[in-house]
């Protein structure tokens, strides 16, 4: 059964960055987000961080923290589970 948070993150990535040719389910859980197959750059990463902070009540304080959190969808899900508002997580 797919992880609802991972599925939501993939959907958010596609919506936030307007990736019209990408199906959320086709994004690998462990592929690097920045510089990986999605070809995200630092502007995309910033836009995504702002959206994630609003959606999940997290705060990504430093560029190092952002690099770690945005390493992959799986690492992003782990970061949000650890630091996010549990009430905002998908069930």
C-alpha positions in Angstrom: 0.0 0.0 0.0 1.5 3.4 -1.0 2.5 5.8 1.8 -0.1 8.6 1.8 2.6 11.2 2.7 4.9 10.1 -0.1 2.0 10.2 -2.5 1.0 13.7 -1.4 4.6 14.9 -1.7 4.8 13.6 -5.2 1.5 15.3 -6.1 2.8 18.6 -4.5 6.0 18.5 -6.5 4.2 18.1 -9.8 1.6 20.8 -8.9 4.0 23.3 -7.3 6.5 23.1 -10.1 4.0 22.7 -12.9 5.6 19.5 -14.2 3.1 18.9 -16.9 4.8 15.8 -18.4 5.4 14.1 -15.1 3.0 11.6 -13.4 3.4 11.8 -9.6 3.5 8.0 -9.3 6.5 8.0 -11.8 8.7 9.9 -9.4 11.0 7.4 -7.6 11.1 7.6 -3.8 14.9 7.6 -3.6 15.9 9.6 -6.7 17.7 12.9 -6.0 15.1 15.8 -6.4 17.7 18.5 -7.2 19.9 17.5 -10.1 18.1 14.2 -10.6 15.7 13.0 -13.2 13.3 15.8 -12.5 16.0 18.4 -13.3 15.0 20.7 -10.4 17.2 23.7 -9.8 17.7 25.9 -6.8 14.7 28.1 -7.7 12.5 25.1 -8.0 13.8 23.9 -4.6 13.1 27.2 -3.0 9.5 27.3 -4.4 9.0 23.8 -3.1 10.3 24.6 0.3 8.0 27.6 0.7 5.0 25.4 -0.3 6.0 22.6 2.0 6.5 24.9 5.0 3.0 26.2 4.5 1.4 22.8 3.9 3.0 20.9 6.7 4.0 23.5 9.2 7.7 22.8 9.0 10.6 25.2 9.0 13.7 24.5 6.9 16.2 26.8 8.5 19.4 26.4 6.5 20.6 25.4 3.1 22.2 22.3 4.6 18.9 21.3 6.1 17.2 21.9 2.8 19.8 19.8 0.9 19.2 16.9 3.4 15.4 17.2 3.3 15.3 17.6 -0.5 17.7 14.7 -1.1 14.7 12.5 -2.3 11.0 12.1 -1.7 11.8 9.5 0.9 14.1 11.9 2.9 11.5 14.6 2.5 8.8 12.4 4.0 11.1 11.5 6.9 11.9 15.1 7.5 8.3 16.1 7.6 7.3 13.2 9.9 10.0 14.3 12.3 9.5 18.1 12.2 6.0 18.6 10.8 2.7 19.2 12.5 1.1 15.8 12.9 -2.4 17.2 12.3 -1.3 18.3 8.8 0.0 14.9 7.7 -2.2 12.9 5.4 -3.8 9.9 7.0 
